[in-house]
Amino acid sequence: MGLMFCLHSVFASIQDASVDAIAISVVPEAERGRVNAFMRGGFLLGSSLGAAALATMLHRYDFFWAACTQSAALLVFTILTFFIRLDHDDQLLPRFGASAARAAQASTGTPSLGWLFGELWRAMRYDGNSSRCPAWWCRTQSDFALCSPKASVFRIA
């Protein structure tokens, strides 16, 4: 049961970060505060309604039926969100393999996963030596001076 809750937490955090990223890329900058308020309000409203419904289930029935009800609701919402696409050109199911990755990278201009994990690994190993500063850390070559061990704060100018 603990493993199931752990897996649920991992996937919920990935979904939360994905929704936030979509909201940032789709919503105009002037509207982001209002959209963020609606997202937070929806979260609080859903949490309170879900807690009230499950508390009623626990009171009238037992834990087993409350857990089954929650699992069924999560399954329904998971199935519904599975069919949501950001663009009309997005595929419902991802393509796998090297040719699919090259095609996706060429059409969107996004870097490969290998590059991403390489940069993350390099950032985790970063020890303050400006020659090993990750490429994405600074916008220009002159900003690499900020990555020196003498710099008190790391910032992007």
Buried (B, 14 or more C-beta within 10 A) or exposed (E): EEEEEEEEEEEEEEEEEEEEEEBEEEBEEEEEEEBBEEBEEEEEEEEEEBEEBBEEBBEEEEEEEBBEBBEEEEEEEEEEEEEEEEEEEEEEEEEEEEEEBEEBBEEEEEEEEEEEEBBEEBBEEBEEEBEEBBEEBBEEEEBBEBBEEEEEEEEEE
